[in-house]
Amino acid sequence: MGGKTSTASRTRYNAKTYERLVLNLRMDSPQSKKAIEEAAEKAGESATAYVVEAVRRRMEQEQNPGVIKNWDSDTASTE
């Protein structure tokens, strides 16, 4: 028992490999879980991938103020 795909094996792997971040979202907010899931589906992504990409973009923007990035690799200065 306890092969590579056992629940215990996956749990151990996930504990070593991933960090968890819990978000508490108001149900009546424009950024509710349902709204995020719908936007992610429309973009053809999982909700996790959608949120991670939004965070990545925000972090990049804050590291490079004054630069507007076209997500197809072009950059333009706002100065």
N, C-alpha and C positions, 0 to 999 in steps of 0.2 A: 504494500500500500504506500501511498505518498509519492506517486510518480511526478514527473516534471510539471504536469498540468493540475496537480491537486490544489485545492483551495489554500492549504497551508503553504505550499511552495510559492504560489502567486502572491500571497500576503507577505511572505518574507522578502520576495523580490521587490514588490512595490514599496515596502518599508525602507529598503536600502537605496532605491532608485529615484523615488519621487518625493516631493514635498507637497503638502496639502495646504490650500488656502481656502478658507470658508468665507463666502460672501453672504451677508444678510441683506436681502433686497426687499424693499416695501412692495407689496402686491399692487398698490395704487400708484406706483411711480412709473414714469415713462421708461425707466430702466429696470423694469420688473424681469423676473426670470422668463416669463412667457414672451416678453418683447425681445429679449436677447436671443432666446431660442428661435423665434421667428426670423429675426434678422440674420442669424447664423445660417439657418436653413436656406434663406433667400440667397445668401452668399455662397452656398454650397459647402459650408464648413460645419464642424461640430461646434457646440457652444463653447467648449474649452478653447479650441483653436481660435475662435472669433474673439474671445476675451483676451487671450494671450497676445494676439496680433494688435489689438487696440492698445494694450499696455505697452508693447514694444514700440509702437509708433509714438505714443505719448512720451516715453522715456527718451527716444531719439530726438524728438522735437525739443524737449527741455535741455538736452545736451548741446543742441545747435540752434540757439535762439536767432531769429532773424532770417532763417532759411526755410523756405517752403519747399517741400519735397513732393515732386510728382512721383507717385509710388511705382512708376515705370522706370525709375532710376535717374530721372532728370532733377536737377536742383536749380532753384532760382532765388537770389537774394532779395529780401524785401527792402534793402537799404539803397 
